């Protein structure tokens, strides 16, 4: 199987996805318990639990992207090793 993305793109996507999981997971946690600084402001969300659920859904998407891009990185490494062995 050939990789769809280059090694650099897959690595960049993996790193960004890790930060996305951390950030969105934290936001989901803070919105699930009504954090004072997030829910009692002028522009507060009407449904903090709904916002927490949306952040959690996005966290799962980013976790999937870590898996997918990690597989792409692995395929790139495997292809590079196969190229070296052929030479």
N, C-alpha and C positions, 0 to 999 in steps of 0.2 A: 504494500500500500504506500502510495506517495503522499508526502505532507502537502496540505493545502496552502500553508503559510511558511515564510522563511523562518529561520531560527531566531533572528532578531525580533521579528514581529510577534512570534509566539512567546518569547521571553518577556517582551514589553507588555503584552496582553496579560500574561500571568501575574506580573508584578502589580499592574494597575488593578487587576481583579482582587488580589490579596488586600490592597488598601481599600477597595470598595467593600469587601466583606467586613473588614474591621470597622470602617466608618458607618456603614448602613446597619450593621449589627448593633453598634453602640446607640445609634439613633433610634432603632426599633426598641431597644431596652429602655431608653430614657422616655420615649413616648408611651410605653406600656405602663410604667409607673408615672403618674402625672408629675413630671419634673417641673418644678416651679418656674425655672427659667425658660422652658419651652412652651408651657401651656397657659401661663397667666400673663401674657403680654398684649399689646394693642392688636397685633395681627395673629392671634392664636388660632389654631385649627379648631373647628367645631367638634370634630370627633377624633380625639387623640388616639383612641384604640384603632380606628381605621387607618390613621397615618402609620401607627406601629405595624399593622398588618401589611401595608404597602411596602414599608421598609424591609420587613422580613421576607416578603416575596422577592424583592430586588436582591436581597442578600443571597437567597437560594439561586437566583439567576447568575450572580457573580461567582458563587461556588461552583456552579456547572462550568462556567467559563475557565476557572482555574483548572478543572479536570480536562476540559477540551484542549486548552492551550498547552497544558502539561503534556498531553498525548502528542500534540503537534511537535513540541520540543523533543520528545523521545523519538518520534519518527525521523526528525531531522538528524539526530545523533546517529540513529541506526543506519540511515542512508549514507551518512558521511563515513561510517566505519566500513560499510559494504563497498564504497567507492575506493577506499584505501586498500582493502583486501584484493580488489580486482586489479590494481596496478602492480 
